[in-house]
Amino acid sequence: MRNPPPERVASALEPARAQLLRAARADAEAALALADREADDLLRRGDEEAETILAEARRAGEAEGADAARASLARARRTARERGLHERGAAYDELRARTVRRLRELMAGTGNGNPAGITMARRARRLLGPDAEVAEPPGGGLIARAEGRCVDYSPEALADRALARFGAEAETLWAP
């Protein structure tokens, strides 16, 4: 048997070749369509994930911003409160210092017949007894002692007691 000429073989195989070519094209088109669908699906999921990440980032940024704002507000309030307390303390210290200065002026020489000194000595002896030892401290006023007890009528002690009686109302003296 002799081999048929190649043109004849080619012509006989043409329908099979055409069929294989159509099948290959169909498979390629199906593969391309599937790849397009998968790419579209992947892009869609990527877009959705990007939107989710962006939304979470926005929420996190807003939360961090809110936290930062709250922290900043708390710091500002704390600073204002500290300044207010400092100013009140300074005003109280100034009031006390003026009170002590004025008491020193009024009590100068309490031991030399000053009426304030005489009154304070009588009061101290009434509180502690007639044997109370009364002395004039260097800053003025007087201090009396008897049997382990002490009465302090120094300008500082009197100013502290007077201001303590004012309590919170003392602030009304310098409040607007």
RABELLIN-V672374 format. One record per backbone hydrogen bond with DSSP energy under -1.0 kcal/mol. NH is the residue of the N-H (numbers start at 0). CO is the residue of the C=O. Records with the same first field share a line. If there is no record, write none. Layout:
BEGIN
NH = CO ; CO
END
This chain:
BEGIN
8 = 4
9 = 5
10 = 6
11 = 7
12 = 8
16 = 12
17 = 13
18 = 14
19 = 15
20 = 16
21 = 17
22 = 18
23 = 19
24 = 20
25 = 21
26 = 22
27 = 23
28 = 24
29 = 25
30 = 26
31 = 27
32 = 28
33 = 29
34 = 30
35 = 31
36 = 32
37 = 33
38 = 34
39 = 35
40 = 36
41 = 37
42 = 38
43 = 39
44 = 40
45 = 41
46 = 42
47 = 43
48 = 44
49 = 45
50 = 46
51 = 47
52 = 48
53 = 49
54 = 50
55 = 51
56 = 52
57 = 53
58 = 54
59 = 55
60 = 56
61 = 57
62 = 58
63 = 59
64 = 60
65 = 61
66 = 62
67 = 63
68 = 64
69 = 65
70 = 66
71 = 67
72 = 68
73 = 69
74 = 70
75 = 71
76 = 72
77 = 73
78 = 74
79 = 75
80 = 76
81 = 77
82 = 78
83 = 79
84 = 80
85 = 81
86 = 82
87 = 83
88 = 84
89 = 85
90 = 86
91 = 87
92 = 88
93 = 89
94 = 90
95 = 91
96 = 92
97 = 93
98 = 94
99 = 95
100 = 96
101 = 97
102 = 98
103 = 99
104 = 100
105 = 101
106 = 102
109 = 106
111 = 108
117 = 113
118 = 114
119 = 115
120 = 116
121 = 117
122 = 118
123 = 119
124 = 120
125 = 121
126 = 122
127 = 123
128 = 124
131 = 128
132 = 144
134 = 142
139 = 136
142 = 134
143 = 150
144 = 132
145 = 148
148 = 145
150 = 143
152 = 141
157 = 153
158 = 154
159 = 155
160 = 156
161 = 157
162 = 158
163 = 159
164 = 160
165 = 161
166 = 162
168 = 165
169 = 166
170 = 167
171 = 168
172 = 169
173 = 170
174 = 170
END
